[in-house]
């Protein structure tokens, strides 16, 4: 999706946004990266508690809500700049509200949620730093914030930058507008949250290029790395297009 300002999303290009987002499932949802990370980390912090109040930022059509509901988490809340939720997803949320995540405060009181999710939301916002502070406000002490950003220090990202003098995740044809370097994550997010871990979701397309080399990557990652977590993590850091941060208030 091309970059549209908050005002364009709400007014002059509203129909264009709906044409895309009413059916949209990002790769974090489509490839189940997000739900797998959620199910790995949330039980570590909250044991088997399933009534956690969970807020999803930028729900789009609601694909992630369906995955959470199917996993037994049903105390769900959502917010987006407009209502793009499918008719199947909307009833799964206890509450859905409309807000401009770049400029509005989140429309809930302090300490409302145990978990906040932000799959590739912060890089789209004209003012993501307000939203980081708002997430800190609505999270309960000890709550988790799980979010993803483009992984600009991966081998593919560095190779693209070397060749094109720009980042592939920030091409003129997409809607990422804020580059989150490792130092910026530390300054803006770790100011309020303690890091618990990082995950590197490796997309299948990394194995679909370079012929024999791509097939070798797939063999190593699928047959060998899963038996050796440290190796899997190193390969994920090398190949992933995104990085998922798990942080705690």
N, C-alpha and C positions, 0 to 999 in steps of 0.2 A: 504494500500500500504506500502511495506517495505521501509526503509530508503535508499535512494540513494544520493550520493553526487551530487553537481551541475555538476561536470565534467561527472559523470556517466549518468546523465539525458540527457546531450548533446551529448554523444558519445557512449560508450560501451553498455549502457542500454536504449538507445533512443527508440528502438522498444517496449521494455517492458513498458516504461512509456506511450507511445502512446496507447498501448493496453488497458491500464487502464483509462488514462485521456481523451482520445477521447470520452469516453462515461460517464465520471464522473460527477456526481452531488452530492456535499456534503450535509450533512443533513441540513445545513443552507439554502440551496436552495430547496432540495427535500421536506422538511417539512415546507417550507415557513417562517422559523424563520427570515431570513435576510430581506426579502421584508417587512414583517410586522413591524420590527423595523425601517426600512428605512421610511416607510409610516407614522409611528408614530412620528418620530423625525424631519425628514427633513422639513415637512411643518411648524413645530413649529418655526424653525429658518428662513426659507426662504419663508414663507407664501405659496401661491399657484403657485409660480414660477416653471415652468416645463423645462425651457431651461438651467438649471444648467449644468455646465460641470462636469461630473462624471467619475472618474477613478476607475476601478476595478482591484485590484492586484490579479494575479493568476486566470485568467479567466477560466482555464480548458476548458470544452466543451461549455461554454457560457450559461448555464441555468439561471444564475442570470441576464444576459443581457436581456434575453427573458422576464423575469418578470418585469424588469425596463421599457422595451419598452412597454409592455402591460399596464403598469401603467401610460403611457404618458410621460415618461422621455426618450428623444431620442438623447440627446447630450452626447453620451457614448464613452468612451475610455477604452482600455484594454491593459494589459501587462502580459506576462508570459515568462517562460524560453524557451518555444517552442510554436508552434502554434497547439493547441489541439482543436480549435474551430470547432463546427459543421458547415455544409454548411448553416444551417438555422440561426445560430447565427452570423456568420461573417459579413453579410451585415448590421446588426443592429448597428455595431460600426462605428463611424466616423473615428476612427484610432485605429489600433492594432499594438503594437510593441513588439519585443522580447528583453528581458533583463534578466540577472541573478539578481534576487532581493536580493541575499545575498551579491553581490560584485559590481554590476554596479550601477551607478547613474540612476535615472529615466530619460528616454530620452525626457523630456519636460522642458520648461523654468520655472523659478520661477513664482509663483502665477498663475498657469495655471488652477486650478480646484477649484470649490466650495465644492465638496464632494469627499472623497477617501474612498473606501471600502476595507477591508481586512478580509474576512471570513476565519479564521483559517490559516492565512498565516505566521504570525510572528513566531509561534512555530516550523515551518518547516525549517526556514532559519539558515544557519551556522553563519550569522552575521546579526541578525535582527536589531541591534542598528543603523547600517548604514541606513537601510530602514526607521526607525523611523525618522531620521534626514532628509531623502530625502522626506518623506511625508510632513513634516513640510515645506520644501522648495517649493514644487510644489502647496501646498494649498494656496489659497488666505486668507488674514486676515479675520477672522470671519468664515472661512470654517470649515466643519465637517469631522472628521475621525471616521468611525464606524468599529470596529474590534472585533473579538472574539478570546478567548483563552480557553483551558481547565480550568474548575472551580475546582481547586484542594482543595478548602476548603469546598466542598459540603459533605453531609453525606456519599454518596456512595464512594467518593474519599478517605475520611478519613478512612472509614471502610476497603476499599481495601488496603490502605497503612498499616493499623494496622495489617492486616492478612499477607500481602505479602512483607512488607518493601519496597514498591515501589508504584508508581502511575500507575493506570490502563491505563490512557491516554498516558503513555510513555512506554508501553510494548515494548519488543525487536522486535516484529513483525510489529510495525507501524512506521511512519516517523516523529513523534514529537521529537524534539531534544533539545529545549530550554524550561525550566520550568519557566513560568511567575507567580511568587508569587505576592501577593498584594503589597508587598514592592518594588519589581522589577518594577511593573507597575508604581508605583509612581515615582521611580527614573528615569526610562527610557522614559516613555511616558508623564507623567504629568510635566516633565521638560520643555516641549514645548507646551503642550495643557492643557486646563482647562476642568476638568470632568463635564459633564452635567448630566449623568445618567448611570445606569447599567440595563441590562435586563437579565433575566434568562430563556432561552428556555428549557422547560421541555420535554424531549423526551418520546414518548409513552412507551418505554420499561421499564421505571420505574414503570409503572402500570401493567406490564405483568409478574412480578415476585412475589414470596411470597404468592401466592394464595389469600386468603381472605384479607390479609393485602394490597396487591396490588390493589384489587378491591375497598377497602376502600379509599386508596389514590386517585384513579380515581374519586370516588364519591365526596370526599372533594374538590378536585381541580376543577372539572368540574361544580359541582352543587352549591358549596358554595363560593369558593375563588373568582370567577369572579364577584361576587356581592360586594366583599370586597377587594379592590386593595392592601391594606396593608397586608392582609392575603395571597393573591396570591403571593406577592413579597417575603414574608417570606418563603412560601412553595417552591417557585422557587429557592431561595437561598439554601434551604435545599436539594432539589432533583436534580437540573439541573447538567448536565455533562459539560456544557459550560457557560461562562459568556460573554456577549456582552457589550463592553464599548462604550459609546458615548462621544466624546471629541471635543472641539472646539479650533481652533487656535486663 
